[in-house]
Structures are given as structure tokens and as C-alpha cells.
Amino acid sequence: MSMKASNRQVDGVTVVDMSGRITLGEGSVVLRDSIRDLVGKGQKKILLNLGDVTYIDSSGIGELVSAFTAVRREGGELKLLNLTKKVHDLLQITKLYTVFDIKDDEAAAIQSFTK
């Protein structure tokens, strides 16, 4: 199953709906290109919706971290939304759960971005 990403704007926040597997190769490239593209266009508020992401491997985790730092470097915020149990557990095991701002409710997540 290939990785897909689509963007939509909600109240000045770019929501990136990801689906598929974030793995070494195509999956992590899709994530990297999406984030680079948004940051290049000056988007500072990015919400990654991972509700349809079925699997993330170590390179996918690395890609999430580098996306986070790339957005931060530009003075923006990157938050995660709708983690599946597998992805949630993986972030807890890797201690990254404390690094990312993780939300379960899209409306609340959008509100949480600084105006």
C-alpha cells in the first residue's frame, strides 16, 4: 500500500491527511516532500493527521522528527493528530511521545495553535 498525503486549510492551519505506511523509501519521501513544500510556501502551522497511517518504521520515525525540526527551525509548529494504537505505542517506546504535541480531536488541535 503506497503512502498518500493531501493538504487542506482549516482556520489558517494546514492539515496534512496522511494514509498508508511511513516506511523507508516512498513513504518517508512523501512525508518529507509534503513538509518541505509547505515550509517552502511559508506555512508555519502544520497538523499531521495520522489516522489512516497503518505502520511506521524507524525511518518513518526519523522522518517525523526531521519534519518537526524543519518546521521548528522556520519558527513554526508541527502537531500530530489521530494516532493509531500502533503509532501511539511506537512513540511511547521511543520516548518521542513527550517531544510531539499530540491531539485526538481536530477542532481542539486547530484551536491549540498560537494565533
Secondary structure, DSSP 8 states (H G I E B T S, - for coil): ---EEEEEEETTEEEEEEEEEE-TTHHHHHHHHHHHHHHHTT--EEEEEEEEEEEE-HHHHHHHHHHHHHHHHTT-EEEEE---HHHHHHHHHTTGGGTSEEES-HHHHHHHS--
